[in-house]
Amino acid sequence: MEPRTAAVERNTLETQIKISLNLDGTGKSRFITGVPFLDHMLDQIARHGLIDIEVEAHGDLEIDAHHTVEDIGITLGQAFAKAVGDKKGIVRYGHAYVPLDEALSRVALDLSGRPGLFYEVKYPRATIGRFDVDLFREFFQGFVNHAGVTLHIDNLKGVNAHHIAETIFKALGRALRMAVAHDPRMAGIMPSTKGTL
């Protein structure tokens, strides 16, 4: 089996980002982004998705975290699309419900090649520490646009903003893990009636 790895570098006037990942990893991670709460959330994807992820990002944080968070989403999407390859023999769909104390979130996704974000999350406050929760949508939008993923995120319950965010990212990791898994009954077969994804 070919290793499903990728390394992507993306440089703009606002951010300089390097990401490497291994879809068949063990959940190892290393983050240097300057946005600690995002690092904590990315670690959830790595650990629960069993995806090795390294992110090094330098952005215009003196303005705010918007460009850095969005561009990490974009670059992670590019790396994911490169690593997953032609998608032959994978499960394609993934879903997960994840609770954390009072919070419960659901993530469902399709590695369809068609980007789409359907995001139903209402946070009880605007920030978690110094992190603006509006930036999560920007991260996910960047990711789906460049990974070619249809992604549904629904927070079903929760009163603690940190718990809500954590359930979403843990569920995303688990849904990705399911979707990229090899299906032995589909070995070498494209999981689509169209013959392409």
TIVO-2410 file (N, C-alpha, C; in nm, 3 decimals):
# residues 197
REC num residu      c1      c2      c3 atome chaine
REC   1      M   0.084  -0.119   0.000     N      A
REC   1      M   0.000   0.000   0.000    CA      A
REC   1      M   0.088   0.124   0.000     C      A
REC   2      E   0.061   0.214  -0.092     N      A
REC   2      E   0.136   0.339  -0.100    CA      A
REC   2      E   0.111   0.424   0.024     C      A
REC   3      P   0.215   0.488   0.077     N      A
REC   3      P   0.192   0.576   0.192    CA      A
REC   3      P   0.107   0.696   0.152     C      A
REC   4      R   0.010   0.728   0.236     N      A
REC   4      R  -0.078   0.842   0.207    CA      A
REC   4      R  -0.030   0.961   0.288     C      A
REC   5      T   0.070   1.026   0.233     N      A
REC   5      T   0.132   1.140   0.300    CA      A
REC   5      T   0.134   1.258   0.205     C      A
REC   6      A   0.151   1.376   0.263     N      A
REC   6      A   0.162   1.498   0.181    CA      A
REC   6      A   0.233   1.604   0.262     C      A
REC   7      A   0.301   1.691   0.190     N      A
REC   7      A   0.361   1.811   0.249    CA      A
REC   7      A   0.328   1.927   0.157     C      A
REC   8      V   0.272   2.032   0.214     N      A
REC   8      V   0.229   2.148   0.135    CA      A
REC   8      V   0.281   2.275   0.201     C      A
REC   9      E   0.328   2.365   0.119     N      A
REC   9      E   0.372   2.496   0.167    CA      A
REC   9      E   0.290   2.602   0.094     C      A
REC  10      R   0.239   2.699   0.169     N      A
REC  10      R   0.158   2.806   0.110    CA      A
REC  10      R   0.205   2.939   0.167     C      A
REC  11      N   0.243   3.029   0.078     N      A
REC  11      N   0.295   3.159   0.121    CA      A
REC  11      N   0.217   3.272   0.056     C      A
REC  12      T   0.171   3.365   0.141     N      A
REC  12      T   0.107   3.487   0.093    CA      A
REC  12      T   0.171   3.604   0.165     C      A
REC  13      L   0.125   3.724   0.135     N      A
REC  13      L   0.174   3.841   0.208    CA      A
REC  13      L   0.126   3.842   0.352     C      A
REC  14      E   0.024   3.761   0.383     N      A
REC  14      E  -0.033   3.759   0.518    CA      A
REC  14      E   0.015   3.642   0.603     C      A
REC  15      T   0.042   3.527   0.537     N      A
REC  15      T   0.081   3.408   0.612    CA      A
REC  15      T   0.182   3.325   0.534     C      A
REC  16      Q   0.263   3.251   0.610     N      A
REC  16      Q   0.354   3.152   0.553    CA      A
REC  16      Q   0.330   3.022   0.631     C      A
REC  17      I   0.285   2.921   0.559     N      A
REC  17      I   0.238   2.798   0.625    CA      A
REC  17      I   0.301   2.675   0.561     C      A
REC  18      K   0.346   2.582   0.646     N      A
REC  18      K   0.393   2.451   0.603    CA      A
REC  18      K   0.314   2.346   0.680     C      A
REC  19      I   0.259   2.251   0.607     N      A
REC  19      I   0.184   2.142   0.670    CA      A
REC  19      I   0.229   2.009   0.610     C      A
REC  20      S   0.253   1.912   0.696     N      A
REC  20      S   0.274   1.775   0.650    CA      A
REC  20      S   0.178   1.685   0.727     C      A
REC  21      L   0.130   1.581   0.658     N      A
REC  21      L   0.041   1.487   0.727    CA      A
REC  21      L   0.056   1.348   0.670     C      A
REC  22      N   0.016   1.253   0.753     N      A
REC  22      N   0.016   1.111   0.719    CA      A
REC  22      N  -0.119   1.056   0.761     C      A
REC  23      L  -0.201   1.020   0.663     N      A
REC  23      L  -0.336   0.971   0.693    CA      A
REC  23      L  -0.335   0.836   0.763     C      A
REC  24      D  -0.224   0.765   0.754     N      A
REC  24      D  -0.214   0.632   0.817    CA      A
REC  24      D  -0.119   0.635   0.935     C      A
REC  25      G  -0.124   0.743   1.010     N      A
REC  25      G  -0.033   0.762   1.121    CA      A
REC  25      G  -0.086   0.706   1.252     C      A
REC  26      T  -0.034   0.762   1.360     N      A
REC  26      T  -0.072   0.718   1.494    CA      A
REC  26      T  -0.125   0.833   1.579     C      A
REC  27      G  -0.145   0.949   1.518     N      A
REC  27      G  -0.198   1.063   1.592    CA      A
REC  27      G  -0.093   1.156   1.647     C      A
REC  28      K   0.031   1.144   1.599     N      A
REC  28      K   0.137   1.233   1.645    CA      A
REC  28      K   0.115   1.372   1.585     C      A
REC  29      S   0.153   1.474   1.661     N      A
REC  29      S   0.133   1.609   1.610    CA      A
REC  29      S   0.238   1.705   1.663     C      A
REC  30      R   0.258   1.811   1.587     N      A
REC  30      R   0.346   1.921   1.628    CA      A
REC  30      R   0.292   2.048   1.565     C      A
REC  31      F   0.269   2.150   1.648     N      A
REC  31      F   0.208   2.273   1.598    CA      A
REC  31      F   0.287   2.394   1.645     C      A
REC  32      I   0.317   2.481   1.551     N      A
REC  32      I   0.375   2.611   1.581    CA      A
REC  32      I   0.293   2.711   1.500     C      A
REC  33      T   0.189   2.766   1.560     N      A
REC  33      T   0.099   2.855   1.486    CA      A
REC  33      T   0.086   2.993   1.548     C      A
REC  34      G   0.119   3.006   1.675     N      A
REC  34      G   0.094   3.132   1.744    CA      A
REC  34      G  -0.049   3.148   1.790     C      A
REC  35      V  -0.133   3.044   1.767     N      A
REC  35      V  -0.274   3.047   1.808    CA      A
REC  35      V  -0.298   2.923   1.894     C      A
REC  36      P  -0.272   2.933   2.024     N      A
REC  36      P  -0.273   2.813   2.110    CA      A
REC  36      P  -0.403   2.734   2.109     C      A
REC  37      F  -0.517   2.802   2.108     N      A
REC  37      F  -0.642   2.725   2.112    CA      A
REC  37      F  -0.663   2.648   1.982     C      A
REC  38      L  -0.622   2.704   1.870     N      A
REC  38      L  -0.631   2.629   1.744    CA      A
REC  38      L  -0.539   2.507   1.750     C      A
REC  39      D  -0.419   2.522   1.807     N      A
REC  39      D  -0.329   2.408   1.823    CA      A
REC  39      D  -0.398   2.296   1.900     C      A
REC  40      H  -0.467   2.334   2.007     N      A
REC  40      H  -0.538   2.237   2.090    CA      A
REC  40      H  -0.646   2.164   2.009     C      A
REC  41      M  -0.716   2.236   1.922     N      A
REC  41      M  -0.820   2.175   1.840    CA      A
REC  41      M  -0.760   2.087   1.730     C      A
REC  42      L  -0.653   2.133   1.667     N      A
REC  42      L  -0.587   2.051   1.565    CA      A
REC  42      L  -0.534   1.921   1.624     C      A
REC  43      D  -0.491   1.927   1.748     N      A
REC  43      D  -0.445   1.806   1.816    CA      A
REC  43      D  -0.559   1.705   1.830     C      A
REC  44      Q  -0.682   1.753   1.846     N      A
REC  44      Q  -0.797   1.661   1.854    CA      A
REC  44      Q  -0.815   1.586   1.722     C      A
REC  45      I  -0.799   1.658   1.609     N      A
REC  45      I  -0.810   1.591   1.478    CA      A
REC  45      I  -0.703   1.483   1.466     C      A
REC  46      A  -0.580   1.518   1.503     N      A
REC  46      A  -0.469   1.422   1.491    CA      A
REC  46      A  -0.494   1.299   1.577     C      A
REC  47      R  -0.522   1.320   1.704     N      A
REC  47      R  -0.534   1.208   1.798    CA      A
REC  47      R  -0.653   1.119   1.768     C      A
REC  48      H  -0.767   1.181   1.738     N      A
REC  48      H  -0.888   1.103   1.717    CA      A
REC  48      H  -0.899   1.051   1.574     C      A
REC  49      G  -0.828   1.114   1.481     N      A
REC  49      G  -0.826   1.066   1.344    CA      A
REC  49      G  -0.712   0.972   1.314     C      A
REC  50      L  -0.619   0.955   1.411     N      A
REC  50      L  -0.496   0.878   1.390    CA      A
REC  50      L  -0.422   0.929   1.266     C      A
REC  51      I  -0.419   1.061   1.254     N      A
REC  51      I  -0.351   1.130   1.145    CA      A
REC  51      I  -0.232   1.203   1.205     C      A
REC  52      D  -0.113   1.178   1.154     N      A
REC  52      D   0.004   1.255   1.197    CA      A
REC  52      D   0.000   1.390   1.127     C      A
REC  53      I   0.008   1.498   1.205     N      A
REC  53      I  -0.002   1.633   1.148    CA      A
REC  53      I   0.107   1.721   1.207     C      A
REC  54      E   0.176   1.792   1.120     N      A
REC  54      E   0.269   1.896   1.161    CA      A
REC  54      E   0.229   2.025   1.091     C      A
REC  55      V   0.219   2.133   1.169     N      A
REC  55      V   0.184   2.263   1.114    CA      A
REC  55      V   0.281   2.367   1.167     C      A
REC  56      E   0.341   2.440   1.075     N      A
REC  56      E   0.420   2.557   1.112    CA      A
REC  56      E   0.362   2.675   1.038     C      A
REC  57      A   0.315   2.773   1.112     N      A
REC  57      A   0.249   2.889   1.051    CA      A
REC  57      A   0.301   3.018   1.112     C      A
REC  58      H   0.327   3.113   1.026     N      A
REC  58      H   0.365   3.248   1.068    CA      A
REC  58      H   0.270   3.344   0.998     C      A
REC  59      G   0.190   3.415   1.077     N      A
REC  59      G   0.091   3.504   1.019    CA      A
REC  59      G   0.091   3.640   1.084     C      A
REC  60      D   0.006   3.727   1.032     N      A
REC  60      D  -0.003   3.865   1.081    CA      A
REC  60      D  -0.088   3.873   1.208     C      A
REC  61      L  -0.042   3.804   1.312     N      A
REC  61      L  -0.116   3.799   1.438    CA      A
REC  61      L  -0.122   3.933   1.508     C      A
REC  62      E  -0.038   4.027   1.467     N      A
REC  62      E  -0.046   4.161   1.524    CA      A
REC  62      E  -0.177   4.229   1.485     C      A
REC  63      I  -0.239   4.183   1.375     N      A
REC  63      I  -0.370   4.234   1.336    CA      A
REC  63      I  -0.477   4.155   1.411     C      A
REC  64      D  -0.488   4.027   1.380     N      A
REC  64      D  -0.568   3.931   1.457    CA      A
REC  64      D  -0.537   3.794   1.399     C      A
REC  65      A  -0.610   3.693   1.445     N      A
REC  65      A  -0.579   3.555   1.404    CA      A
REC  65      A  -0.652   3.511   1.278     C      A
REC  66      H  -0.733   3.599   1.220     N      A
REC  66      H  -0.821   3.559   1.109    CA      A
REC  66      H  -0.744   3.497   0.993     C      A
REC  67      H  -0.647   3.567   0.939     N      A
REC  67      H  -0.575   3.515   0.822    CA      A
REC  67      H  -0.502   3.385   0.854     C      A
REC  68      T  -0.443   3.378   0.972     N      A
REC  68      T  -0.368   3.258   1.010    CA      A
REC  68      T  -0.460   3.137   1.020     C      A
REC  69      V  -0.573   3.152   1.088     N      A
REC  69      V  -0.666   3.040   1.106    CA      A
REC  69      V  -0.725   2.996   0.972     C      A
REC  70      E  -0.770   3.092   0.893     N      A
REC  70      E  -0.829   3.059   0.763    CA      A
REC  70      E  -0.727   2.991   0.671     C      A
REC  71      D  -0.605   3.045   0.667     N      A
REC  71      D  -0.504   2.991   0.577    CA      A
REC  71      D  -0.452   2.854   0.622     C      A
REC  72      I  -0.454   2.828   0.752     N      A
REC  72      I  -0.422   2.693   0.799    CA      A
REC  72      I  -0.530   2.596   0.749     C      A
REC  73      G  -0.656   2.636   0.755     N      A
REC  73      G  -0.764   2.552   0.701    CA      A
REC  73      G  -0.745   2.524   0.553     C      A
REC  74      I  -0.711   2.627   0.477     N      A
REC  74      I  -0.687   2.611   0.333    CA      A
REC  74      I  -0.573   2.513   0.307     C      A
REC  75      T  -0.461   2.534   0.376     N      A
REC  75      T  -0.342   2.453   0.352    CA      A
REC  75      T  -0.363   2.309   0.399     C      A
REC  76      L  -0.433   2.292   0.511     N      A
REC  76      L  -0.466   2.157   0.557    CA      A
REC  76      L  -0.554   2.087   0.455     C      A
REC  77      G  -0.649   2.158   0.396     N      A
REC  77      G  -0.733   2.101   0.291    CA      A
REC  77      G  -0.652   2.058   0.170     C      A
REC  78      Q  -0.555   2.141   0.129     N      A
REC  78      Q  -0.469   2.107   0.016    CA      A
REC  78      Q  -0.388   1.980   0.047     C      A
REC  79      A  -0.333   1.974   0.168     N      A
REC  79      A  -0.253   1.857   0.206    CA      A
REC  79      A  -0.340   1.732   0.213     C      A
REC  80      F  -0.460   1.745   0.266     N      A
REC  80      F  -0.550   1.631   0.276    CA      A
REC  80      F  -0.585   1.578   0.137     C      A
REC  81      A  -0.620   1.667   0.045     N      A
REC  81      A  -0.656   1.624  -0.091    CA      A
REC  81      A  -0.539   1.552  -0.157     C      A
REC  82      K  -0.420   1.602  -0.137     N      A
REC  82      K  -0.300   1.540  -0.196    CA      A
REC  82      K  -0.275   1.403  -0.134     C      A
REC  83      A  -0.289   1.392  -0.002     N      A
REC  83      A  -0.260   1.266   0.066    CA      A
REC  83      A  -0.363   1.158   0.035     C      A
REC  84      V  -0.489   1.194   0.025     N      A
REC  84      V  -0.593   1.093   0.005    CA      A
REC  84      V  -0.587   1.034  -0.136     C      A
REC  85      G  -0.530   1.108  -0.230     N      A
REC  85      G  -0.507   1.055  -0.364    CA      A
REC  85      G  -0.634   1.033  -0.444     C      A
REC  86      D  -0.639   0.921  -0.520     N      A
REC  86      D  -0.751   0.900  -0.613    CA      A
REC  86      D  -0.876   0.844  -0.545     C      A
REC  87      K  -0.866   0.810  -0.419     N      A
REC  87      K  -0.978   0.765  -0.334    CA      A
REC  87      K  -1.028   0.624  -0.365     C      A
REC  88      K  -0.958   0.552  -0.452     N      A
REC  88      K  -0.999   0.414  -0.479    CA      A
REC  88      K  -0.984   0.329  -0.353     C      A
REC  89      G  -1.086   0.250  -0.325     N      A
REC  89      G  -1.080   0.154  -0.216    CA      A
REC  89      G  -1.105   0.209  -0.078     C      A
REC  90      I  -1.144   0.337  -0.067     N      A
REC  90      I  -1.171   0.394   0.066    CA      A
REC  90      I  -1.321   0.385   0.098     C      A
REC  91      V  -1.353   0.406   0.224     N      A
REC  91      V  -1.493   0.405   0.267    CA      A
REC  91      V  -1.569   0.524   0.209     C      A
REC  92      R  -1.507   0.639   0.201     N      A
REC  92      R  -1.558   0.764   0.145    CA      A
REC  92      R  -1.641   0.846   0.244     C      A
REC  93      Y  -1.734   0.785   0.313     N      A
REC  93      Y  -1.820   0.857   0.408    CA      A
REC  93      Y  -1.770   0.836   0.551     C      A
REC  94      G  -1.791   0.936   0.633     N      A
REC  94      G  -1.757   0.923   0.774    CA      A
REC  94      G  -1.852   1.004   0.859     C      A
REC  95      H  -1.872   0.959   0.981     N      A
REC  95      H  -1.959   1.032   1.073    CA      A
REC  95      H  -1.919   0.999   1.217     C      A
REC  96      A  -1.951   1.088   1.307     N      A
REC  96      A  -1.924   1.063   1.449    CA      A
REC  96      A  -2.010   1.153   1.535     C      A
REC  97      Y  -2.057   1.099   1.644     N      A
REC  97      Y  -2.116   1.176   1.754    CA      A
REC  97      Y  -2.014   1.175   1.866     C      A
REC  98      V  -1.983   1.291   1.921     N      A
REC  98      V  -1.888   1.296   2.033    CA      A
REC  98      V  -1.946   1.379   2.146     C      A
REC  99      P  -1.955   1.320   2.267     N      A
REC  99      P  -1.995   1.397   2.385    CA      A
REC  99      P  -1.873   1.441   2.464     C      A
REC 100      L  -1.886   1.550   2.533     N      A
REC 100      L  -1.790   1.592   2.635    CA      A
REC 100      L  -1.871   1.660   2.745     C      A
REC 101      D  -1.889   1.589   2.855     N      A
REC 101      D  -1.975   1.637   2.963    CA      A
REC 101      D  -2.112   1.674   2.905     C      A
REC 102      E  -2.152   1.801   2.916     N      A
REC 102      E  -2.287   1.842   2.873    CA      A
REC 102      E  -2.298   1.865   2.723     C      A
REC 103      A  -2.185   1.871   2.653     N      A
REC 103      A  -2.183   1.905   2.510    CA      A
REC 103      A  -2.189   1.778   2.424     C      A
REC 104      L  -2.258   1.788   2.311     N      A
REC 104      L  -2.269   1.678   2.216    CA      A
REC 104      L  -2.271   1.736   2.076     C      A
REC 105      S  -2.182   1.688   1.990     N      A
REC 105      S  -2.177   1.734   1.851    CA      A
REC 105      S  -2.174   1.616   1.755     C      A
REC 106      R  -2.223   1.644   1.635     N      A
REC 106      R  -2.228   1.543   1.528    CA      A
REC 106      R  -2.156   1.599   1.406     C      A
REC 107      V  -2.070   1.518   1.347     N      A
REC 107      V  -2.004   1.552   1.221    CA      A
REC 107      V  -2.031   1.439   1.122     C      A
REC 108      A  -2.073   1.476   1.002     N      A
REC 108      A  -2.090   1.380   0.893    CA      A
REC 108      A  -2.022   1.439   0.770     C      A
REC 109      L  -1.950   1.354   0.695     N      A
REC 109      L  -1.878   1.407   0.580    CA      A
REC 109      L  -1.873   1.306   0.467     C      A
REC 110      D  -1.849   1.361   0.349     N      A
REC 110      D  -1.839   1.284   0.226    CA      A
REC 110      D  -1.717   1.336   0.150     C      A
REC 111      L  -1.625   1.247   0.117     N      A
REC 111      L  -1.508   1.286   0.038    CA      A
REC 111      L  -1.549   1.287  -0.110     C      A
REC 112      S  -1.642   1.373  -0.139     N      A
REC 112      S  -1.715   1.374  -0.266    CA      A
REC 112      S  -1.643   1.443  -0.379     C      A
REC 113      G  -1.543   1.525  -0.346     N      A
REC 113      G  -1.484   1.612  -0.447    CA      A
REC 113      G  -1.562   1.741  -0.463     C      A
REC 114      R  -1.675   1.753  -0.395     N      A
REC 114      R  -1.759   1.873  -0.402    CA      A
REC 114      R  -1.754   1.945  -0.267     C      A
REC 115      P  -1.693   2.062  -0.264     N      A
REC 115      P  -1.684   2.133  -0.136    CA      A
REC 115      P  -1.819   2.187  -0.091     C      A
REC 116      G  -1.850   2.165   0.035     N      A
REC 116      G  -1.973   2.219   0.093    CA      A
REC 116      G  -1.963   2.216   0.244     C      A
REC 117      L  -1.994   2.328   0.307     N      A
REC 117      L  -1.993   2.336   0.453    CA      A
REC 117      L  -2.133   2.371   0.501     C      A
REC 118      F  -2.185   2.289   0.591     N      A
REC 118      F  -2.315   2.310   0.652    CA      A
REC 118      F  -2.293   2.309   0.802     C      A
REC 119      Y  -2.297   2.426   0.862     N      A
REC 119      Y  -2.241   2.449   0.996    CA      A
REC 119      Y  -2.348   2.509   1.084     C      A
REC 120      E  -2.398   2.430   1.179     N      A
REC 120      E  -2.503   2.475   1.271    CA      A
REC 120      E  -2.448   2.469   1.413     C      A
REC 121      V  -2.380   2.576   1.451     N      A
REC 121      V  -2.319   2.584   1.583    CA      A
REC 121      V  -2.344   2.723   1.639     C      A
REC 122      K  -2.401   2.728   1.759     N      A
REC 122      K  -2.422   2.855   1.827    CA      A
REC 122      K  -2.345   2.850   1.959     C      A
REC 123      Y  -2.240   2.929   1.965     N      A
REC 123      Y  -2.159   2.932   2.086    CA      A
REC 123      Y  -2.222   3.026   2.189     C      A
REC 124      P  -2.214   2.992   2.318     N      A
REC 124      P  -2.273   3.077   2.421    CA      A
REC 124      P  -2.192   3.204   2.447     C      A
REC 125      R  -2.071   3.213   2.393     N      A
REC 125      R  -1.993   3.336   2.405    CA      A
REC 125      R  -1.906   3.353   2.282     C      A
REC 126      A  -1.855   3.473   2.264     N      A
REC 126      A  -1.786   3.509   2.140    CA      A
REC 126      A  -1.641   3.466   2.137     C      A
REC 127      T  -1.583   3.442   2.253     N      A
REC 127      T  -1.442   3.404   2.257    CA      A
REC 127      T  -1.421   3.288   2.354     C      A
REC 128      I  -1.317   3.210   2.325     N      A
REC 128      I  -1.269   3.108   2.418    CA      A
REC 128      I  -1.127   3.151   2.450     C      A
REC 129      G  -1.105   3.200   2.570     N      A
REC 129      G  -0.979   3.267   2.599    CA      A
REC 129      G  -0.970   3.390   2.510     C      A
REC 130      R  -0.866   3.396   2.427     N      A
REC 130      R  -0.854   3.506   2.331    CA      A
REC 130      R  -0.894   3.464   2.190     C      A
REC 131      F  -0.946   3.343   2.174     N      A
REC 131      F  -0.981   3.293   2.042    CA      A
REC 131      F  -1.123   3.332   2.004     C      A
REC 132      D  -1.140   3.396   1.889     N      A
REC 132      D  -1.270   3.437   1.837    CA      A
REC 132      D  -1.338   3.316   1.773     C      A
REC 133      V  -1.451   3.274   1.828     N      A
REC 133      V  -1.515   3.151   1.779    CA      A
REC 133      V  -1.566   3.164   1.635     C      A
REC 134      D  -1.584   3.286   1.584     N      A
REC 134      D  -1.622   3.304   1.444    CA      A
REC 134      D  -1.518   3.245   1.349     C      A
REC 135      L  -1.394   3.235   1.395     N      A
REC 135      L  -1.287   3.187   1.309    CA      A
REC 135      L  -1.297   3.038   1.281     C      A
REC 136      F  -1.371   2.964   1.362     N      A
REC 136      F  -1.388   2.821   1.333    CA      A
REC 136      F  -1.455   2.802   1.198     C      A
REC 137      R  -1.559   2.879   1.168     N      A
REC 137      R  -1.626   2.867   1.038    CA      A
REC 137      R  -1.527   2.895   0.925     C      A
REC 138      E  -1.442   2.996   0.943     N      A
REC 138      E  -1.343   3.029   0.839    CA      A
REC 138      E  -1.246   2.913   0.818     C      A
REC 139      F  -1.205   2.850   0.927     N      A
REC 139      F  -1.116   2.734   0.918    CA      A
REC 139      F  -1.181   2.622   0.839     C      A
REC 140      F  -1.304   2.586   0.877     N      A
REC 140      F  -1.373   2.475   0.811    CA      A
REC 140      F  -1.402   2.507   0.665     C      A
REC 141      Q  -1.439   2.633   0.636     N      A
REC 141      Q  -1.466   2.671   0.497    CA      A
REC 141      Q  -1.340   2.658   0.412     C      A
REC 142      G  -1.228   2.705   0.464     N      A
REC 142      G  -1.102   2.689   0.393    CA      A
REC 142      G  -1.069   2.543   0.369     C      A
REC 143      F  -1.091   2.461   0.472     N      A
REC 143      F  -1.061   2.318   0.460    CA      A
REC 143      F  -1.145   2.252   0.352     C      A
REC 144      V  -1.278   2.268   0.359     N      A
REC 144      V  -1.364   2.197   0.263    CA      A
REC 144      V  -1.341   2.245   0.120     C      A
REC 145      N  -1.316   2.376   0.103     N      A
REC 145      N  -1.295   2.429  -0.032    CA      A
REC 145      N  -1.175   2.365  -0.100     C      A
REC 146      H  -1.073   2.333  -0.023     N      A
REC 146      H  -0.949   2.284  -0.083    CA      A
REC 146      H  -0.931   2.133  -0.067     C      A
REC 147      A  -1.007   2.071   0.024     N      A
REC 147      A  -1.003   1.925   0.036    CA      A
REC 147      A  -1.106   1.859  -0.055     C      A
REC 148      G  -1.205   1.937  -0.102     N      A
REC 148      G  -1.312   1.879  -0.182    CA      A
REC 148      G  -1.400   1.788  -0.100     C      A
REC 149      V  -1.442   1.837   0.016     N      A
REC 149      V  -1.520   1.758   0.112    CA      A
REC 149      V  -1.654   1.826   0.137     C      A
REC 150      T  -1.760   1.746   0.143     N      A
REC 150      T  -1.888   1.795   0.193    CA      A
REC 150      T  -1.891   1.766   0.343     C      A
REC 151      L  -1.911   1.870   0.424     N      A
REC 151      L  -1.896   1.858   0.569    CA      A
REC 151      L  -2.016   1.918   0.640     C      A
REC 152      H  -2.083   1.836   0.719     N      A
REC 152      H  -2.195   1.881   0.803    CA      A
REC 152      H  -2.150   1.878   0.949     C      A
REC 153      I  -2.162   1.991   1.016     N      A
REC 153      I  -2.125   2.003   1.157    CA      A
REC 153      I  -2.245   2.056   1.232     C      A
REC 154      D  -2.290   1.981   1.331     N      A
REC 154      D  -2.404   2.022   1.413    CA      A
REC 154      D  -2.371   2.005   1.560     C      A
REC 155      N  -2.381   2.114   1.635     N      A
REC 155      N  -2.374   2.102   1.780    CA      A
REC 155      N  -2.516   2.079   1.830     C      A
REC 156      L  -2.537   1.968   1.899     N      A
REC 156      L  -2.670   1.929   1.942    CA      A
REC 156      L  -2.703   1.976   2.083     C      A
REC 157      K  -2.600   1.984   2.168     N      A
REC 157      K  -2.618   2.029   2.306    CA      A
REC 157      K  -2.490   2.093   2.353     C      A
REC 158      G  -2.501   2.180   2.453     N      A
REC 158      G  -2.381   2.233   2.514    CA      A
REC 158      G  -2.401   2.373   2.569     C      A
REC 159      V  -2.337   2.398   2.683     N      A
REC 159      V  -2.341   2.533   2.741    CA      A
REC 159      V  -2.200   2.589   2.761     C      A
REC 160      N  -2.099   2.504   2.752     N      A
REC 160      N  -1.961   2.546   2.769    CA      A
REC 160      N  -1.896   2.554   2.631     C      A
REC 161      A  -1.851   2.673   2.592     N      A
REC 161      A  -1.798   2.694   2.457    CA      A
REC 161      A  -1.677   2.607   2.428     C      A
REC 162      H  -1.589   2.590   2.528     N      A
REC 162      H  -1.471   2.505   2.509    CA      A
REC 162      H  -1.514   2.361   2.481     C      A
REC 163      H  -1.610   2.312   2.557     N      A
REC 163      H  -1.658   2.175   2.537    CA      A
REC 163      H  -1.720   2.160   2.398     C      A
REC 164      I  -1.798   2.259   2.355     N      A
REC 164      I  -1.861   2.252   2.223    CA      A
REC 164      I  -1.755   2.241   2.115     C      A
REC 165      A  -1.657   2.330   2.118     N      A
REC 165      A  -1.551   2.328   2.016    CA      A
REC 165      A  -1.478   2.195   2.017     C      A
REC 166      E  -1.448   2.146   2.135     N      A
REC 166      E  -1.370   2.022   2.144    CA      A
REC 166      E  -1.448   1.903   2.089     C      A
REC 167      T  -1.578   1.898   2.115     N      A
REC 167      T  -1.657   1.787   2.060    CA      A
REC 167      T  -1.659   1.791   1.908     C      A
REC 168      I  -1.662   1.911   1.850     N      A
REC 168      I  -1.664   1.925   1.704    CA      A
REC 168      I  -1.534   1.873   1.644     C      A
REC 169      F  -1.421   1.914   1.699     N      A
REC 169      F  -1.294   1.874   1.641    CA      A
REC 169      F  -1.263   1.726   1.665     C      A
REC 170      K  -1.304   1.674   1.780     N      A
REC 170      K  -1.287   1.529   1.802    CA      A
REC 170      K  -1.373   1.451   1.704     C      A
REC 171      A  -1.497   1.495   1.684     N      A
REC 171      A  -1.586   1.426   1.590    CA      A
REC 171      A  -1.533   1.436   1.448     C      A
REC 172      L  -1.475   1.550   1.411     N      A
REC 172      L  -1.416   1.562   1.278    CA      A
REC 172      L  -1.302   1.462   1.260     C      A
REC 173      G  -1.216   1.451   1.359     N      A
REC 173      G  -1.107   1.354   1.350    CA      A
REC 173      G  -1.158   1.212   1.330     C      A
REC 174      R  -1.260   1.175   1.408     N      A
REC 174      R  -1.313   1.039   1.399    CA      A
REC 174      R  -1.386   1.015   1.266     C      A
REC 175      A  -1.455   1.116   1.216     N      A
REC 175      A  -1.524   1.103   1.087    CA      A
REC 175      A  -1.423   1.091   0.973     C      A
REC 176      L  -1.315   1.168   0.979     N      A
REC 176      L  -1.211   1.157   0.876    CA      A
REC 176      L  -1.145   1.019   0.881     C      A
REC 177      R  -1.119   0.971   1.000     N      A
REC 177      R  -1.059   0.838   1.017    CA      A
REC 177      R  -1.146   0.732   0.951     C      A
REC 178      M  -1.276   0.741   0.970     N      A
REC 178      M  -1.369   0.645   0.909    CA      A
REC 178      M  -1.368   0.658   0.757     C      A
REC 179      A  -1.374   0.781   0.707     N      A
REC 179      A  -1.388   0.803   0.563    CA      A
REC 179      A  -1.266   0.760   0.483     C      A
REC 180      V  -1.146   0.780   0.538     N      A
REC 180      V  -1.024   0.746   0.463    CA      A
REC 180      V  -0.982   0.601   0.482     C      A
REC 181      A  -1.052   0.528   0.568     N      A
REC 181      A  -1.016   0.387   0.592    CA      A
REC 181      A  -1.029   0.306   0.464     C      A
REC 182      H  -0.941   0.208   0.450     N      A
REC 182      H  -0.948   0.117   0.336    CA      A
REC 182      H  -1.058   0.015   0.360     C      A
REC 183      D  -1.142  -0.004   0.259     N      A
REC 183      D  -1.248  -0.104   0.264    CA      A
REC 183      D  -1.200  -0.224   0.183     C      A
REC 184      P  -1.169  -0.336   0.248     N      A
REC 184      P  -1.113  -0.451   0.175    CA      A
REC 184      P  -1.206  -0.504   0.066     C      A
REC 185      R  -1.335  -0.481   0.079     N      A
REC 185      R  -1.429  -0.527  -0.024    CA      A
REC 185      R  -1.432  -0.433  -0.145     C      A
REC 186      M  -1.370  -0.313  -0.129     N      A
REC 186      M  -1.369  -0.215  -0.239    CA      A
REC 186      M  -1.228  -0.194  -0.293     C      A
REC 187      A  -1.138  -0.288  -0.270     N      A
REC 187      A  -0.997  -0.272  -0.309    CA      A
REC 187      A  -0.985  -0.235  -0.457     C      A
REC 188      G  -0.924  -0.120  -0.483     N      A
REC 188      G  -0.902  -0.076  -0.620    CA      A
REC 188      G  -1.024  -0.021  -0.690     C      A
REC 189      I  -1.136  -0.012  -0.620     N      A
REC 189      I  -1.261   0.032  -0.681    CA      A
REC 189      I  -1.293   0.174  -0.634     C      A
REC 190      M  -1.338   0.257  -0.727     N      A
REC 190      M  -1.380   0.393  -0.693    CA      A
REC 190      M  -1.516   0.387  -0.624     C      A
REC 191      P  -1.530   0.446  -0.504     N      A
REC 191      P  -1.659   0.438  -0.433    CA      A
REC 191      P  -1.760   0.539  -0.486     C      A
REC 192      S  -1.792   0.529  -0.615     N      A
REC 192      S  -1.886   0.621  -0.677    CA      A
REC 192      S  -1.940   0.557  -0.804     C      A
REC 193      T  -2.070   0.574  -0.830     N      A
REC 193      T  -2.129   0.523  -0.955    CA      A
REC 193      T  -2.082   0.604  -1.075     C      A
REC 194      K  -2.028   0.724  -1.051     N      A
REC 194      K  -1.978   0.808  -1.161    CA      A
REC 194      K  -1.840   0.761  -1.208     C      A
REC 195      G  -1.772   0.684  -1.124     N      A
REC 195      G  -1.639   0.638  -1.160    CA      A
REC 195      G  -1.528   0.734  -1.124     C      A
REC 196      T  -1.564   0.847  -1.063     N      A
REC 196      T  -1.465   0.945  -1.022    CA      A
REC 196      T  -1.517   1.025  -0.905     C      A
REC 197      L  -1.425   1.075  -0.824     N      A
REC 197      L  -1.462   1.163  -0.713    CA      A
REC 197      L  -1.371   1.285  -0.716     C      A
***
